[in-house]
Amino acid sequence: MRALLVAGAVVVASITPALAAVLAPNEIQTTFFTGQPFTSSTPSNVKFKMVFTADGKMTREPVAKSGAKSEGTWKLTKDGFCTTWKGSTANCFRIQTAGDNKWSVMKGTTAIGTWTK
């Protein structure tokens, strides 16, 4: 019986790091929406330098030749945040941890990007 409990504890311990923690809106704001740049990568590995300022504005600049420069606005929601890029409609997201200094940007159950600092 003791061996079974130890084996169960090992399985739980190995799974626990894989569980991603969802950031609360205030954590998103204090981690990313500070005016300091961070990197955003799309699933196809297009990278952008992103800057979200405290006044609700945001910019993105491609790190390489692919991708388009843009600006827009952001706002916090009860579950995460929404963005509206110039010429586009609003989209809402959640942020969850994905490793050291790495977060997944989630739209529903789909990761649409990765943010790193």
Backbone bond lengths (Angstrom), bond angles and torsions (degrees), N, CA, C in turn:
res aa  C-N    CA-C-N  psi(-1)  N-CA   C-N-CA  omega(-1)  CA-C   N-CA-C  phi
1 M - - - 1.455 - - 1.529 110.14 -
2 R 1.327 116.42 -44.01 1.458 120.50 -179.98 1.532 110.73 -61.35
3 A 1.325 116.90 -39.84 1.463 120.60 178.81 1.527 110.87 -63.15
4 L 1.321 116.89 -37.61 1.461 121.40 178.48 1.525 110.68 -65.42
5 L 1.328 117.24 -41.47 1.469 120.94 178.51 1.524 110.96 -65.00
6 V 1.331 117.14 -41.97 1.465 121.21 179.17 1.525 109.60 -64.42
7 A 1.335 117.24 -44.09 1.463 120.80 178.84 1.523 110.43 -61.73
8 G 1.321 117.79 -41.64 1.464 121.89 177.65 1.511 111.62 -62.43
9 A 1.329 116.68 -41.49 1.468 121.01 179.04 1.520 110.91 -64.54
10 V 1.324 117.95 -37.25 1.459 121.80 178.57 1.530 109.99 -65.62
11 V 1.321 117.29 -42.58 1.466 120.79 178.64 1.521 110.39 -62.70
12 V 1.318 117.81 -46.84 1.470 121.40 179.08 1.521 110.09 -61.76
13 A 1.317 117.85 -43.52 1.466 121.01 -179.90 1.524 111.32 -63.38
14 S 1.331 117.58 -34.81 1.460 119.47 179.91 1.524 111.91 -75.94
15 I 1.326 118.35 -26.15 1.462 122.03 179.82 1.525 111.37 -83.74
16 T 1.294 118.93 -34.90 1.461 123.26 -173.43 1.525 113.38 -53.05
17 P 1.358 121.04 -45.44 1.458 118.77 179.20 1.525 113.01 -62.59
18 A 1.325 117.50 -25.00 1.461 120.52 -178.82 1.529 112.11 -74.84
19 L 1.322 117.40 -18.72 1.461 119.88 179.73 1.521 109.02 -75.33
20 A 1.305 116.10 125.05 1.456 120.78 -177.74 1.517 110.11 -87.98
21 A 1.324 115.03 139.31 1.457 120.93 176.55 1.521 108.85 -92.81
22 V 1.317 116.77 130.18 1.458 121.92 177.16 1.526 108.34 -82.98
23 L 1.335 116.73 131.28 1.455 120.89 178.72 1.528 110.12 -78.33
24 A 1.310 115.54 136.57 1.463 121.44 174.04 1.531 108.02 -72.10
25 P 1.328 117.85 156.36 1.469 120.05 -179.26 1.537 113.52 -52.17
26 N 1.328 117.79 -41.56 1.470 118.87 -179.98 1.536 111.21 -66.90
27 E 1.344 118.02 -31.06 1.470 120.97 176.50 1.529 110.74 -70.24
28 I 1.320 116.84 -37.55 1.471 120.77 176.44 1.521 108.96 -61.10
29 Q 1.332 116.18 -46.02 1.463 120.10 -178.20 1.527 111.62 -63.07
30 T 1.327 117.85 -46.80 1.470 119.48 -176.90 1.525 112.92 -74.39
31 T 1.321 117.45 -22.10 1.466 120.60 179.75 1.529 111.85 -87.81
32 F 1.324 118.27 -40.73 1.460 121.44 -171.69 1.523 115.94 -118.82
33 F 1.318 118.97 -31.82 1.461 120.94 -170.85 1.524 110.94 -95.67
34 T 1.331 115.44 55.25 1.464 122.94 -173.28 1.523 113.64 -115.84
35 G 1.327 117.26 -0.03 1.460 119.95 -175.81 1.518 112.72 89.79
36 Q 1.330 118.08 -4.67 1.462 122.02 178.84 1.534 109.52 -92.46
37 P 1.334 117.92 138.50 1.463 119.89 -178.50 1.534 112.44 -71.75
38 F 1.319 115.06 150.32 1.462 122.40 171.72 1.524 106.98 -144.77
39 T 1.319 117.42 170.87 1.463 122.22 -177.27 1.516 110.95 -103.32
40 S 1.316 115.98 134.75 1.453 123.57 174.60 1.523 107.55 -117.14
41 S 1.338 116.35 132.97 1.467 121.51 177.79 1.513 109.17 -121.39
42 T 1.330 116.49 135.93 1.459 121.07 175.76 1.529 108.83 -82.67
43 P 1.340 117.88 166.80 1.466 119.46 175.99 1.531 113.03 -58.39
44 S 1.339 117.83 -26.42 1.470 120.63 177.23 1.530 111.99 -90.08
45 N 1.341 116.25 12.63 1.467 125.07 174.66 1.533 114.73 68.90
46 V 1.329 118.05 28.05 1.462 121.39 169.09 1.524 105.64 -81.65
47 K 1.342 116.83 127.82 1.466 121.15 -175.42 1.525 110.91 -109.45
48 F 1.332 113.77 143.23 1.458 121.96 178.25 1.519 110.01 -130.63
49 K 1.348 115.44 147.64 1.461 120.81 166.34 1.518 105.19 -89.56
50 M 1.329 116.44 120.41 1.463 122.03 -177.50 1.523 109.45 -109.52
51 V 1.334 115.57 142.69 1.463 121.48 173.27 1.530 107.53 -137.15
52 F 1.334 115.71 119.43 1.467 123.03 175.01 1.526 106.14 -112.00
53 T 1.322 117.41 120.98 1.461 120.30 -179.40 1.523 110.43 -97.34
54 A 1.322 115.63 158.94 1.470 122.04 -175.80 1.530 112.66 -62.01
55 D 1.333 117.51 -21.43 1.473 120.17 -178.11 1.531 113.45 -85.51
56 G 1.343 117.66 11.10 1.459 121.06 175.59 1.521 115.36 89.45
57 K 1.328 117.62 12.55 1.463 121.17 178.51 1.525 109.71 -106.10
58 M 1.342 115.51 156.60 1.458 120.01 179.10 1.517 110.17 -148.10
59 T 1.338 115.34 154.01 1.461 122.24 175.38 1.518 108.74 -137.46
60 R 1.324 114.59 156.03 1.462 120.41 171.72 1.518 108.30 -138.99
61 E 1.321 114.65 140.99 1.458 121.49 176.45 1.515 107.45 -131.70
62 P 1.343 117.69 131.49 1.458 118.87 178.69 1.524 110.30 -63.93
63 V 1.322 116.21 142.11 1.459 121.50 177.94 1.529 109.47 -78.88
64 A 1.320 117.95 -34.98 1.464 122.91 177.94 1.525 108.78 -114.96
65 K 1.325 117.09 -160.49 1.467 120.93 -176.77 1.517 113.66 -77.17
66 S 1.330 118.47 -23.60 1.463 119.02 -179.46 1.521 109.92 -88.07
67 G 1.332 115.97 153.83 1.462 121.37 -177.77 1.517 110.81 98.25
68 A 1.316 115.80 158.35 1.463 121.21 -176.90 1.523 110.53 -116.68
69 K 1.325 114.87 139.74 1.458 121.47 173.64 1.523 107.86 -71.31
70 S 1.337 117.06 142.52 1.461 119.57 179.04 1.519 110.48 -157.94
71 E 1.326 114.36 170.97 1.462 121.49 175.22 1.516 108.09 -141.56
72 G 1.310 115.58 161.62 1.452 119.79 -179.12 1.513 111.32 -174.96
73 T 1.332 114.68 -158.24 1.464 120.92 -179.30 1.519 109.87 -130.92
74 W 1.327 115.82 158.85 1.459 122.55 176.64 1.513 109.11 -133.87
75 K 1.344 115.29 158.27 1.466 121.18 172.14 1.523 108.09 -151.37
76 L 1.315 115.18 147.89 1.457 120.62 176.77 1.520 109.68 -78.23
77 T 1.328 116.27 151.10 1.463 122.86 174.05 1.520 107.57 -126.79
78 K 1.313 117.35 178.37 1.470 119.26 -179.43 1.524 112.16 -67.38
79 D 1.352 118.27 -23.69 1.458 121.74 -178.40 1.520 114.32 -108.06
80 G 1.305 118.53 -12.25 1.458 121.24 -176.01 1.508 110.98 174.70
81 F 1.343 116.25 -114.43 1.465 120.20 -179.41 1.518 109.60 -156.81
82 C 1.334 115.12 162.14 1.461 122.53 175.69 1.522 108.56 -125.13
83 T 1.329 115.57 147.07 1.460 121.59 176.21 1.521 109.35 -124.46
84 T 1.321 114.78 150.52 1.456 121.05 172.37 1.529 106.59 -134.04
85 W 1.327 116.00 106.18 1.460 121.11 176.60 1.526 109.09 -80.57
86 K 1.311 117.28 149.68 1.463 122.66 -179.66 1.529 109.46 -51.93
87 G 1.341 115.81 126.88 1.455 121.37 178.96 1.518 114.70 81.33
88 S 1.350 118.57 6.16 1.466 121.90 -179.01 1.520 110.72 -125.43
89 T 1.324 115.71 168.33 1.463 120.81 175.24 1.528 109.24 -89.69
90 A 1.309 116.49 166.56 1.466 121.99 -178.58 1.528 111.00 -69.17
91 N 1.323 115.68 145.10 1.468 123.92 172.90 1.517 107.64 -133.78
92 C 1.326 116.19 142.35 1.463 120.64 -177.50 1.529 110.53 -116.69
93 F 1.348 114.61 148.03 1.453 121.20 -172.13 1.520 111.60 -143.04
94 R 1.327 115.04 164.85 1.457 124.40 167.72 1.523 106.85 -119.69
95 I 1.312 116.00 157.80 1.464 121.39 175.80 1.521 107.65 -119.17
96 Q 1.343 116.56 133.08 1.459 119.20 175.71 1.521 109.40 -132.92
97 T 1.310 115.51 151.09 1.448 120.80 -178.78 1.524 110.09 -64.07
98 A 1.348 115.32 147.05 1.464 120.94 -179.76 1.522 111.33 -141.09
99 G 1.344 117.24 18.66 1.456 121.66 -178.94 1.514 110.28 134.74
100 D 1.328 115.91 -173.85 1.461 120.71 179.43 1.523 109.85 -67.00
101 N 1.330 116.52 121.88 1.469 122.89 179.15 1.521 112.56 53.69
102 K 1.347 116.01 36.10 1.461 122.07 -178.33 1.524 108.77 -143.15
103 W 1.339 116.43 132.49 1.455 122.00 -177.94 1.522 109.43 -135.37
104 S 1.331 117.35 145.27 1.460 122.96 175.17 1.517 109.36 -95.28
105 V 1.330 116.38 135.26 1.455 122.66 174.62 1.527 105.49 -94.62
106 M 1.339 115.87 117.94 1.458 121.58 -172.45 1.525 111.66 -110.63
107 K 1.316 115.83 132.73 1.470 122.89 170.56 1.519 104.35 -117.11
108 G 1.333 115.50 103.47 1.457 119.89 -170.84 1.516 109.10 67.77
109 T 1.319 117.50 -123.86 1.468 120.93 179.42 1.531 111.70 -102.85
110 T 1.332 116.92 7.18 1.459 121.28 -176.65 1.528 111.30 -104.68
111 A 1.329 115.80 129.81 1.475 120.85 173.45 1.523 107.58 -78.38
112 I 1.327 116.40 119.35 1.466 120.53 -178.61 1.521 111.33 -104.89
113 G 1.321 116.89 -2.69 1.449 120.49 178.94 1.512 111.09 -178.67
114 T 1.342 114.20 171.91 1.453 122.39 178.20 1.512 108.35 -130.89
115 W 1.333 116.67 132.30 1.457 121.83 175.58 1.523 108.59 -107.28
116 T 1.332 116.52 136.71 1.467 121.68 177.45 1.511 109.68 -132.56
117 K 1.326 114.17 151.40 1.470 121.70 177.86 1.507 108.31 -129.82
